[in-house]
Amino acid sequence: MALAPGILNAVGLSGAAALLRSDPVLNHNFLVSLVDTSSALNTALSIGMSALSDIALGGFSECSGLEMTMKTEDYKEGGDNGGLRRFAGRVEWTNITLKKGLGSGTALWDWHYGFAIGKGSRRDGLIVLLDARHVPSAAWMFTRGLPVKYSGPAMNATQNSVAIEALEIAHEGVFQLPFVGLAGGAVSAGVSAAISF
């Protein structure tokens, strides 16, 4: 990364090192928002509440399933007995699993049970990974989420662990949003420059 000498002089040696350093982001600081996209009114209401939804649902303690696998199509070419050609095939996504401590609300159960009684609606979702300063570092969006499995807490009288509920969501694709981490880098550079003066 080539930086102008004026910038390096302005931020000082420690600030220049901070500009060039890119530590991995820790995985414990994230937000999950579910947006009802069944109608324009529901979408507007969901977007308005999406900033509060993670807090209102109690916050998730675990999010897994951000995976994409591409199948390959193998072709045995005539005359080439020593190998085969491989071509890209269909892409498959795994289900996303959200886990959280059981609280007084029933939002996850209600969403899943809505489909059981024929009144459910699919939701899009946004998963945002935050850095140590709570600035978005990466973000993924899934489309047309469908709650396929709800798991209530496992109860055991011999333990004193937190009661955890889980929701597994099938969807029609996960997409990583580009340029989300750039804001974190700009904030980091500004904070480092301010500290070094």
Buried (B, 14 or more C-beta within 10 A) or exposed (E): EEEEEEEBEEBBEEBBEBBEEEEEBEEEBBBBBBBBBEEEEBBEEBBEBBEEBBEEBBEBBEBEBBEEEEEEEEEEEEEEEEEEEEEEEEEEBBBBBBBBBBEEEEBBBEBBBEBEEEEBEBBBBBBBBBBEEEBBBBBBBBBBBBBEEBBEEEEEEEEEEEEBBBBBBBBEEBEEBEEBBEEBBEEBBEBBBEEBE
